[in-house]
């Protein structure tokens, strides 16, 4: 029986004491595998010695690296008067390593960043690299040509990465996101999966993200792209009602266009709360039908078990960290059993 959890379940602090502490706790709770997720947000480059250290720490605690969450480069947002305004809907100018950029040098720097994570995968033994591709849809609406240029840059980047990834034995899994309009997210997967083969690229299904975007069917991406499913990020949420989602998207765009002063005071603290609804709770605690998810995973021909939990410890109801991790491991075992039942 195999189980997997994210290595940053407690925090993504960039120091080895915190990293090793969480890995030790994961092992003591009984997990067999991990998703290496540290430094997923930003432009950090691992040196070869750090890759060896990551491998050594995992070996020390007898944990197997299953998947790795790669970076999207830079911060897609900004602070205004102490409030965070997320900006995935426009092109971010603060990113120096951006594989989606139409600037040749920034794009190549972004390709180098992804190569760095492919190297880390190969070093620690992970076979799948999960990536976000944000879509600046407000930019697309204002200038349709920018959409063509955006995809042209992405194609160049993944064309250049294909042989490198295959030589390393690493597959790329694109994650379903929850801020982008569904029709554009769906178009992204269609474009990428039609262009690249299944031994190179597929889907990472995030169950929590799906509850915040696919309000009519949380399992849309899991079922539509089941034949291309390479990885999963399993988490639970309470979802979000359509009216609140519409309001949050609207105030985000308003704050982006006019600044934080244009946003009603009662909504300012919620400006980043689209992410706040992405609660990363343990499975079996929210709205997700885990029996349906287990059936989807069981029927996916390309996915290698275990299924990765991507959850966050927040000390709910005063629960101690060690007890929470043991509960997470038991639920991972339960879910593994559900998958195996459907496979049998």
N, C-alpha and C positions, 0 to 999 in steps of 0.2 A: 504494500500500500504506500503510495507516494503522495506527498503534500508539498505545497509551495506557497511562499508569502514574500511580500516586498521587503527589501532590506532596510527601508527607511520608514517602517511602520510608526516609529515614534517621532523622528525628525530627520531632516536632510542636512543637518549641520555638517560642514565640510572639515571635519577633523577625524583622525583615525581612531581616537579614543571612543567617540560616539558611534562610529561605524562598527568597530569591533564589538562594542558593548551590545549593540542590537543583534549582531550576528550570533554572538554567544547565547543571548536570550532565546533566539529563534531555535537554535540547536537544542537547548535545554527543554524547550516546550515540546520537542518531538518532531519538528518538521524535517523533511529529507532534502528539499530543494529550496532555492530562492530565485526571485526576480531581482537582479541588481539594478537599483533605481537611483542610487546616489548621483548627484550632479546632472540630473536629467534636464534641469531648467537653467539655461545659460550657455556659456561658450567655453567652459572649462575643458582643457586638454589633459588627458592622463599621460604622464611620462611612462616609459617602459618599466621603470622601477616600481612605480605605483601599481601598474598592472600585475607585476609579480607579487606585490604585497597583497593585493586583493585576492589573488589565487592562493597565497599562503594562508591568509586568514580563513578562507572557506575550507581549505584542507585541514587546518588546525581543528575545526569544529565538525568535520566530516559532513559538510553540506555541499550539494551539487548545484552549480549555476545552471539554471534552466533557460531563462530569457534575460534580456537586458533592455532597459528603457533608455533610448537615446535622446539627445538634446535637440530642441528645435532652434536654438541659437537666440541669445539675447532676451530682453524683457519686452513682451508685447503689451505695453501699457505704461502709464506714468502716474505720478502722484500730483495732486492739485489740492493745496490747502489741507494736506494730511489724508486725503481720500484717494484710493486707488481707482483709476479709470482704465479698465481693460480695453485694448485696442486691436483684437485680432481681425476686426473688420476693415482695417486700413493697412497699408504697407508701413512697416515699422522702420524708421530711419536710424534707430540706435543699434541695430544689429550689425556686427562686424563680420560674422561668419554665417552667411545665409544662403543655403543651397537653392532658395527660390528667387534670388536676386537677379535682376537684369544687368547689374553691374558685374562684369566678368570676374573681377578680382574678389569681390565679396562672395560671389557664387562659388568660386574655386576654394575660397577659405571655408565655406560651408561644407563643401565636399570633403575637404581635409578633416573637418570636425567629425563627419560621419565615418570616414575611414578610421579615425582614432577609436571610435566605439566598436567598429568591426574588429579592430585589433584587440580591444579589450575582451570582446566576446570570445575570440579565438584563444586568448590567453587563459581565461577562466573556465572555458568549456561550454559557454552558452551557444545555442544554435539559432536563436532568433533575436533580432534587433527590432524593437518596437519604436515607431516614429510618429510624430504628429506632422500633418501638413495643414497648417492654417490657411484659410482662404479669405483674402481681403475683399469681401463681397461689396462693401460700400465703394471701393475703388473700381470694381468691375461695373457697378451700376452707372458710375459717372463716365467711364471710358471703356467700352467693350474691348477695344484693342489691348488694354492692359491685361485682360483675361488671357488673350492669346499669347501675349508676351510672357505672362506668368507661367503658363503651362509649358511654353517653349523652354524656359529656364529650368523648370523641374525635370523635363524630359532629358535635357543635356546632362543634368547632375546624375540622374539615375542610370542613364546610358553609361556614363563614365564609371559608376560604382558597380555595375552588374558583374563584370568578370572578377573584380576584386573581392566582392562578397562571396561569389560562388567558389573562388579559390580558397577562401577561408572557411567554407562550409557554413556560412551564415545567411539566413533568410531575412528579408525585410517585411515586417508586418505593420501596416498602416492602421492607426487607431481611429475609430469613430469618435468624433468630437461633438460637443453639445452647444456651441455658440453659433455655429454656421447654419444657415437655412438648410433644411433637409434636402431640397432639390439640388443644391450645389454640392452638398456632401456626397449625395448619391452619384452625381455626375463625376466627382473626383474618383470614386472607386471604379466606376465604369471605364473611365479613361485609362487609369493606371493598370487595371487588371486586363484590359484588352491589349495593352501595349507590352506588358511584361509577363513572362511565364510563371507558372505556379511554383517552380523550384527556386524562384528568386523573390517573388513578392506575393503577399496575401493580406488578409485582414487580421487585426487584433480587435476582438469584440469586447468593449467595455460596457458591462451591464448597467453601471450607474449612469454613465453618460447617456445611454439609450433611454433611461427613464426620464431624462430632462430634455430630450430632443424628439424622440419618436413617441409622442404622447398617445397616439392611436394604437401603436404596436411596439412594445419595448423590445421585441425580438426580431424586428425587421431586418437588420443587418446580419444577425446571426443566421437567419434562415435564408435570406436572399443570396448571401455570399458564403454559404456553408461549405462549398467545395473549395473555397480559397481560405478557409479559416486556419491560421497558423498559431494564434495565441489568444488568450483571454485575460482580461483584468476583471476579476470577480469582486463585486462590492454591492451593497444594498443602499437604497435611499427611500425617502418618502415621496419621491417624484416632486412635481410642481404643477399647480393648476394653470391652465392656459392663460387666464387673465393676468396672473402674476408674472408669468414668463413674458408676455407681451409688454407689460409695463416695465419690467427690468431691462429688456432690450431697448425699449424706447428711451428710458432715462439714460442708459449708457450712451446711446447715440446723441442725445441732447447734451450730456456732459462733455462728450468728445467735441461737439460742434461749438458749444457756447461756454464751456467751463463749469466748474462745480457750483458756482453761484446760481446758475440757471436751474439746478436740480432742487426740487422741494426738500426742505430740511429733513422731513421724516423719511425720505428715501436715500439720503446721502450715505448713511451707514450700510445701505443695501446695494450700493453701487457695484461692489465686488461680490455681491451675494449670489450671483449665478454660480460662482465657485463654491459659495457657502452651502448651496443645495446639493452639491456634489460631495456627499458626506463620507463616502468610503467606509461605511459601516460593515460589520460582519454579515455575510449571507444569512438568510432566514430571519432577518430583523426588520424588513421593510416590504416594499410592494412587489419585488421581483418574484416570479413563479420559477422556483429553482428546479422543479421537475421538468419544466419546459426547456430550461437552459441545459440541463443534463442531457436531455434527448438530443438537443442540437449539437452539443459537444461530442456525444457518443457517435453521431453519424458523420462527423467531419473527418474526411480521409487523410488530411495532411497534418492535423494537430497531434503533437506529441504530449502525452501526459507527463507530469501532472498539470492540472489547471491552476493557474496562478491567482492567488488572492492578492488584491491590491487594496489594503485596508489601513485605517489609521487609528491608533490608540489615543484616546482623549481622556481617559480616566472617568468614563461615564458612571454615574451612580457610585463613585468612589471605588470602583473595581481596581484592584491592584494589577500592575502590568503583567506579572507572571501568570496570574489567573486568567487574564484576558487572552494572553498568548496560548495558554493551554486550551481555552475554549475555542479559539480560532483553529487550532490544530485538530480538535475533535470535529469541528464542523467541516474542515477540509477533508478529513477521513470519511465523514458521512457523505459528502458530495462525491468523493471518489467512488464510493460504493454505489451511488446512484448511477454514475456514468457506466461503471462496469456492468451493472445490471442491464442497462439498455444495450450495451455492446454484446452481452451474452445472448 
